[in-house]
Amino acid sequence: MTDTLMVGVSGVRGIVDKDLTPDIVARWARAFGRWAGERKPLVVVGRDSRPSGPRFARAVHEGLIAAGCDVIDVGLVPTPRFSWRSRSTTPAAASPSPRATIPANGMP
């Protein structure tokens, strides 16, 4: 991990392939999945159009499934739509991170 990985109440953000890799994303998703699984094991995953989105979405799926969660993938989706859809489930996001600018990405 580098000093540019940002972790806070709004999620984790970092420079893609520098401090935010698919492995790190999968570990965060697995930790979230363990927490979510105790409450409601159905998790919605969405992403934005960044080039790293598909890789990070796969990593999120792997982490959530490893934690025992069921996953609904809504694919490429604007953040407001994702937020609306996830109201009835426990949300997790691969990369709809409007506060992170390219080449960064993140997970709320």
N, C-alpha and C positions, 0 to 999 in steps of 0.2 A: 504494500500500500504506500502511496505517496502523500505528500502534504497537500495535494490538490483535490483529494477525495473529500467531498463535502457531505457530512452527515448531520441531519437536523430533523426537526419536527415535520418538515414537509417532504422528507425522503432522503435519498442518497443520490448524489450527482458527482460526475467526474469526467475526465478526458477519456474518450473511448480508446481502448487498448493500451492506455498508459496506466491509469489507476482504476478504470472501470472495465473489467473484462467479463466474458461470459461466465467464467468460473465464479467471480465475485458476485455477479448478478444471481447465479443459481444458489449460492450460499445465502444471500439475503432473502431470496424467494423461499428457500427451505425454512429459514427461521420464521418468516412471516407465516408460512403455511402451518408450522407447528402451533403458532399462536391462533391463527384463524381456525384451524381444525378443531380446537377446543370449543369454539363458539358456533361456527357454521362452515362446514368443510367445502362449500361450493364457492369457488373464486373466479371472478371475471378477469380476463387478461385482454388488454388492448394495447395498441402501439400507434406511434405517429409515423411520419414518412421519412425519418432519418435513415441513412444507409445502414446503421447498426441495428435498426429496429427488428428485422427478422431474426438475427442471431440472438439478440437479447430476449425476444419473445420465446424462442426455443429454450433458452436457459431458464427463464421464469417457469415455463411448463415443467421442465425437468425437476427444478427445486420444489415446486408445489406438489407434484406427483410423488416425489420422494418423501414428502411430509404427510402423504395420505389424503391430499385434497382432490376433489373433482374440479375440473377446469372447463370453463366456457371461454372460448376464444372468439372475440368479436372482431379480430383483425385490425386493419387500418381504420382508425376512428378519431375524429376530433375530440379533444379533451372534454368539452361540455357534453357531448353525446355519451361519451364513456361514463362520465359522472352520473348522468341521468339513468343509464342502463344498470349501473352497479348499485343503485339504491336498494334493490331487493336482495342483493347478495353481498358477499364480502369482497370489496374491490382489491385488485392488485394490478399494477401497470408495468408493462415491459418498458415503455418509453414515452408515454405522452407527458413530457416534462417541459412545459413552456418556459420555465425559468432557466433552463440549460441551453446555451447556444452551441451551435456546431463549432468545434468537433466534440462537444460534450454531450452527455446523455444522462438519464437518470430514471429513478423509479419513485413515484410518490407513495 
